[in-house]
Amino acid sequence: MREVYELIENVAASDASAIITGESGTGKELAAKTIHQLSARCKGPFVAINSAAIPESLIESEVFGHEKGSFTGAIATRAGCFELANTGSLFLDEIAEMPLLLQPKLLRVLEDGKVRRLGGDRELSFNVRVLAATNRDPRSAIQDGRLREDLYYRLNVFYDRPSIPARSERRYSIDHPAFHYRIQ
């Protein structure tokens, strides 16, 4: 776990995107929050979205936002996650579960630093650090056709990505008090 803590600190010192891996329930979101809290973006918002928990028909609207009237039920304009996380960090949990049709759109947004709401006619600039997580091995997800390789490389800037060990493999939890002294 000490190696994980040091890697989290190293990732936090950078402004680059990162992927956090580990089994379900190991603390990947807590690691992402810690990276955010230790980073220069700590005063900005931390916005988390679980790609596996949102129906495929709604995830594009959640991530990119939408304009009033852009689809049935869009009764008001809604900001997406990139707008909401501006100047802070966006945590994309279970990135390998994101629909394949949405992944190239996400890649384009990450490359351009601009997002267009569904039904919108203008692009909005943002300044967001993206942290992603998956409980799958990213290379296997690429081979299985669940994760685009170019998106993986855009997000996985760090050669040594934080990988949270299974609870059975560690003595302390990632939220153990011995770790929290670093956040304060």
N, C-alpha and C positions, 0 to 999 in steps of 0.2 A: 504494500500500500504506500510505503514511502516513495517508491519510484513513481507511482501514480500521482501522488501529491506534488512531487517535483515537476512532473510533466505538465500537470495542470497549471502550475505557476509559470512554466516556460511558455505555454500556449497563451496564458493571460497577458504576458508581457508583449505579445505580438498583436497585430490587428487583423491577422489573416483568418480565413475560415478554417474550421476543423471538424473532423468527424470523431465522435466518441463511440466506442463499441463496448459491448458487454451483454450478458444475459438480461432478460426482463427482470426488473426489480433490484438491480444491482446499484442504482444510484446515478444513472447517466444524466438525468435532468439536474440532479443536485450538483454534479460535476460541472455541467454547463452553467448553472447559476453561479457557482464559485468562480469559474473562469470570468464571467461577466463582472462579478463583484470585485475581483482582483485587477480588472483591466481599466484602461483609461476611459472606457465607456460606462463605468459604474454609475454615473449620475443620470444616464439615459435609461429608457425603459428596457425591461427584459420581457419579451413576448414569446410564449411557447405555443406550439401547435402540434398536435399528434396526427400525423398523416394517416395512421391506421384507423383512427376513431371517427373520422369525418367521412360521410358518404361521398362516393366519387362524384355525384352530381353537385355537391356543394363545395368541394375542396378548392376549386379554382377561384370561386368567389371569396372564400375565406382568406386565401393566400394573397390574391391580387386586388380584392375589393370589387365593387360594382357600382354602376350608376343607376339612379332611379329609372325604372321602366326597362332595364336591359334584359329582363326575363320575367316570366310570370312569377309574381310574388315579390319582386324587387320594388317595394313601395317607397323606399328611401335610398339615398346614396349611402354607401358603406365603405369605409376605409379598410384596406386589406392589411395583412400582417406586416408588410414592408413599410407601409405608411405609419402604422402604429408603433413600430420598433425604431423609427427614425432617430438617429444619434445613439442608439443603444444596440442591443443584440437580439437576434431572432433565432429561436431554437426550433429546428425542424426535427421532431422526434419521429422515429421509425421511417426514415427517409427511403428505405428500400421497399416500403409499402405504398409509397406515393404512386398514383396511377402513371403508367408509362407515357400516356399522352400529355400529361402535365409536365413531365421532366424536361423536355426541350424548352418549354416556355420559362421554366424556372432557371434553366441554364442561361438563357438569353437575358433575363432580368439580372442575374448575377454578373454577367459580362458587361452589360451596359450601365448598370447602376440606375436604371429607370424602370418604372412600372406603369402599365396602362390598366386602369380598372376595366372590368367587363362592361362593354357598351360605351366605353369612354372614347373620346377623340383626341386626348392629349396625354403625353407621357409626363409622369411625375418623378422628379429626382429624389433619391433617398441616400442616406449614409448609414448603412447597417452592417454589422458584423454577423455573419451566419455561422451558427454552430449546428451541427446535425448529429443524429444518433441513430444507431441501428442495433438490433439484437442479433442480426445475421452477420456472417462473415461477408464483408463487402465484395471481395473477389468472387465468392460463390454466388452472391446476388447478381453480379455482372454476368457470370457464366450462365446463370439460370434465366437471364433476360428480365430480371426484376429491377435492375438499377443500370442506368446508362453509364458507360465507362467515362465519357467526357464530363458528366456531372460529378461523378466520383472524384476525378482528378481536380475539378474546380473547387470542390469542398475539402478535399484531403490534402491540404497544403503541407502539413507536417508529416515528415517521414515516419516519425514515432508518434502515432496518434494515441490519445488516451484510451486505454482499454481497461475497463473496470473489471477486476476479477470477480468470479462468482462468490457468493457469500460463504460457501463451503470452503473456499480456498484462502480465506483471510481471517485474521483474528479480530479486526476492527471494522466497523461499518464506515463508509465514506463520511457519514455525519457524526462520527465519534468526536467527543470534545477535544481530543488531542489534535484534530485537524482544524478546528474552528479558530484557534489562536491566530492562524495565518490570515483569516478574513478580517479580523478586527483591527 
